[in-house]
Amino acid sequence: MDTSAPITTMDSLAAATAEAMAFMISPRDRINAALSRSPAFWIAGAGGRSPGSSRQLRPAALAHSPPLPPRRSPRLPHSVPAGRRPCARPVDWRGIYAEHHRLQANWRAGQCRVDRWEAAHPESIYCLQFDRENRLFTGSRDHTVRIWHLSETGSQITQLATLVGHAGSVLTLQADGATLATGSSDATVCVWDLKTCTIQRRLQHADAVLSLRFSDRWLVTACKDRVLHVWRRDQDYAHAFELAGHAVAINAISLHGDMLVSASGDRTVRLWDLATRTCVRTLDEHTRGVATLDFDGAYIVSGSSDRSIRIWNARTGACERTIANAHADLVRTVMFDRTMDVLVSGSYDETIKVWSFSTGTLIHKFKNVHTSRVFKLMFDRTRIVSCSHDRSVSIIDFAADLPHARLLV
């Protein structure tokens, strides 16, 4: 299905609002706990100043907006008599379930709103990530990382900080809590403390760092020099060992526990066991270089310059599904969620496509989200966020008409 959703283009963002600086107080945790016990619950995996006019922060004395305040429970009104608590507002379970089912229907029907923020960086945006606290991180050819706050409605982003520390393009990043790791064409990885927006560690490499992933124990970096570097995050980022085996540059990696998956221009996907430091298996059915992958511990999805998407069983190594000619050009970014039965891909053909993970059937094609190559995307159960060579950030929002849908994320 070819979906051409209306786009709201925002060259100049509205002034920062109170919402951008304080999280909405909501019963998210209580609702999640209750709904997760329901067999019908659909579980996912896991504003302000114009970006073009944002002030560049100096590397010598990095200025940044104050961190968003933590969520606080609402105070009890002073009028409540001693020893009595006010009755909690009853949860509208009927309304919650109705929105839950409407959200699923919106994904199936392609019912969404598309917002695009042009010139979010002055140059191409290569990587991004957003988290449950509505922080969005973007890395660019302009050598910087920008941190944004996504509004609950998805209709506004506010820039919170610009991190300056690399001498080359920021090609890859990952954020978790107060830690951000960024990899660059300047052959370094910077580990940032997000509480102070300062660099805590700088890890030198022999060539451009194309991909990285970390867990509580490991930090793994993939280089243009064909080597996987493994660092002990739980030992102050001590360099532990290297893994070699790919014939050319390693374009993407994904980490799940001690299992690591790597994709290379040598047309292969390799599965590694970090505990034994061995390559468990090599997947070699792509006919051209592999540009991207995603891995959830059980399945691997890979995208290639042969324009196909392949779905592999990580335990057996079998390719269970192949989506041939998935795009008209190189498949640059993929992400999947089996609980949603959704696989999303982005390509150099400027389109984003939504597929059924279980069948490989195309559900929707979005072709007016970007005006150039799509470099990276990420989604949760309510929205797809993407970035592009066109310097923009776009959000495909399936919950635009559902004010409480994000309480369930």
Secondary structure, DSSP 4 states (H G I P E B T S, - for coil): -EE---EEE-SSPPPP-HHHHSPPP--HHHHHHHHTTSTT--------S-GGGPPPPPSSS---PPPPPPP-PPPPPTTSPTT--PPPPPP-HHHHHHHHHHHHHHHHHT--EEEEETTSSSS-EEEEEE-TT-EEEEEETTSEEEEEEE-TTSS-EEEEEEEE--SS-EEEEEEETTEEEEEETTSEEEEEETTTTEEEEEEE-SS-EEEEEE-SSEEEEEETTSEEEEEEGGGTTEEEEEEE--SS-EEEEEEETTEEEEEETTS-EEEEETTTTEEEEEE---SS-EEEEEE-SSEEEEEETTS-EEEEETTT--EEEEETT-SSS-EEEEEEETTTTEEEEEETTS-EEEE-TTT--EEEEE-SS-SS-EEEEEE-SSEEEEEETTS-EEEEETTTT-TTGGGG-
